[in-house]
Amino acid sequence: MTEETADGESGLGERERALLAVERRSWPGPGAKERAVRERLGLSPTRYYQLLNALLDDPRALAHDPVTVNRLRRVREEKQRRREG
C-alpha cells in the first residue's frame, strides 16, 4: 500500500516528482535538459543523475510513474550490459 499526501500524490516529495517530470519530457536538443535541470531544479547535472538513479529503485516512483520509471530502468540496464560486455 502506498503512502499518500493530502493532494493524492504517492509518497514522493516535490523534488522526486520534478525529477520524473523532467524525464517524461522530450527535449529539443543537446544541453536543453541540463539547462532546465540547473534552472528549474537548482541541481548540477551530475547530482540530478545521482538522485534520478536512486529514485529508479524506489517503489514509490514506480507507483507514481510506471511508464517513465520502467523506460529509465531499461536504459540503465542496457548501459550496464554494454559496460560489462
QUIFEN-V632520 format. One record per backbone hydrogen bond with DSSP energy under -1.0 kcal/mol. CO is the residue of the C=O (numbers start at 1). NH is the residue of the N-H. If there is no record, write none. Layout:
CO;NH, CO;NH
//
This chain:
5;8, 9;5, 13;17, 14;18, 15;19, 16;20, 17;21, 18;22, 19;23, 20;24, 21;25, 29;32, 31;35, 32;36, 33;37, 34;38, 35;39, 36;40, 37;41, 37;43, 44;48, 45;49, 46;50, 47;51, 48;52, 49;53, 50;54, 51;55, 52;56, 54;57, 55;58, 58;62, 59;63, 60;64, 61;65, 65;69, 66;70, 67;71, 68;72, 69;73, 70;74, 71;75, 72;76, 73;77, 74;78, 75;79, 76;80, 77;81, 78;82, 79;83, 80;84, 81;85
//
